[in-house]
Amino acid sequence: MSRVLLLIVCAVSFGALRPVHGEIIRLKSGDLVHGEIEAFDEAVGITVLRADTGGTLSLRWDHLPPDEVRRIKAGFGFTGEEPEPYLVNVVHLVLRNGTTASGVLVDGGPSDSYSLRRRSGVERFPKSFVKLVETGKAEGLEIYEPDELYKIIVDDLGGTPVDALGNFNLAVACEGAGLYENAREHYAAAQRLDPTLKSELIPARLQRIAIKIEDAAETAVLDEIKNLLYRKKFEDALAQVDAFRAEYPQSRQLNELSGLEGKIRQAKREFHATEIVSDYFAKLDKRIQAVARDDGVTLDMAEELAEQEIHPAILAELSEAYSLGEETVQDLWDARRGGSPRSAFYGSGTFILGKQRALEFGRFDDEADDALPGLGDEAPDADDTHGDIVEKIKKQRAAKAAERQRSSRGSALADEGPTPDEWWDAAPREDRVKWLLAYYAESSGQLKVLEARGRNCRQCDALGYVEVTNEDGEIERQTCPTCKGLAYERLVKFR
């Protein structure tokens, strides 16, 4: 998303969508834009006349969260019935040569072959050539002729419609399937049967359908781009977008192309973001284990690697694996949302943190919220870009982490038991793995710690001391040599 100047507002009231004097629009980033919607395009997005500068701001639908898109479209009479690709059930034959053939299995062929029916006809594949058979979905027109597919859609929707809404729903399905003549017929029928039904949407759809039919060659390319998007072939889809612009610079469907390009880029980003998060944790686990299991790595070395080296190394690996710049990978990692919480346990090495840090228990879900726009003591200036705000947040988080690190070992603990280095050298490798993962979660600045809590020390059961018999046979208390008087072992949850 190109950087735009944002007016951050604190008082929000979501009323009717189309007020005469203004609108508050929520972006995916969580920021708010105040202004009046002066232009609306169902396929592309909106243009906002800003209340703060008087200038205009163009926002694509992919700049907004899905519920905000639905809210705005509903206010203009577009209630979310956007045509979706019409998919049919197929089988995918994964062949031993690495290719995949998709179609509908048909009976009657040789027993040693699979017979697949596709739009191009029936093709047979010897079973010896097939590595795997999977069920799945495919675009209807890849499998059926238009007339066949139309009959399938009608049957799926309960038969030939007789009312306006039924015709509208059938029109939407036909448009998604690429059956534009059928779609125009049923949009027109819906309008004729009930002129008040979706009175703003249907005329716009009819106009769009007419262009698609008249400019059939261009429409075929757009449909192929949509198919590539559905199949997650993002680079091929973007290449087709560029080719379309070069071949049809005056196309009447350029707005739809721009909207489609936005969807491709957003889908690509979300797809990579999901994969990158999963791969990040896999690589993190591998590196933590490699460091903690290496008997030649001292405690100080392990801490330095966790604080300074592990994340950049993972970043470089992911950058190469995904053919993305390290800055892009970092942005995707920073933008991750949700995911199942993970946990790590310092165990009997909790004392290494020092008393203050070791016993800092609680939930930290909202720890960084002080730095968010409108929630801290100092709100960002109106002319701050979104990127500047993010940088401020990162710096404030880093400052907090650094302060915790500086104060972590300031409290004296009892001398009983091993020193930190002695504990590290003697600890089982699995205990070192758990300790280092917990340390990385709290010290690298790359994971969000959600909660820290204490578990009873395994030796003193949260007493902080143990009872021993002295030379005179008397029972006396000594500081627990395992927890060094802390009474607890620290566990952290993070994501």
Secondary structure, DSSP 8 states (H G I E B T S, - for coil): ----B----S------S--SS-EEEE-TTS-EEEEEEEEEETTTEEEEEETTTS-EEEEEGGGS-HHHHHHHHHHTT--S------EEEEEEEEETTS-EEEEEE-SSS-TTEEEEEETTEEEEEEGGGEEEEEEEEEEHHHHS-HHHHHHHHHHHTTSS--SHHHHHHHHHHHHHHT-HHHHHHHHHHHHHH-TTTTTTHHHHHHHHHHHHHHTHHHHHHHHHHHHHHHTT-HHHHHHHHHHHHHH-TT-TTHHHHHHHHHHHHHHHHHHHHHHHHHHHHHHHHHHHHHHHT-TT--HHHHHHIIIIIHHHHHHHHHHHHHT--HHHHHHHHHT------EEEE-GGGGGGG-HHHHT--EE-TTGGGGGSTTTSSS---TT-BHHHHHHHHHHHHHHHHHHHHHHTT-S---S-S--HHHHHHHS-HHHHHHHHHHHHHHHSSSS-EEEEEEEE-TTTTTSSEEEEE-TTS-EEEEE-TTTTT--EEEEEEE-
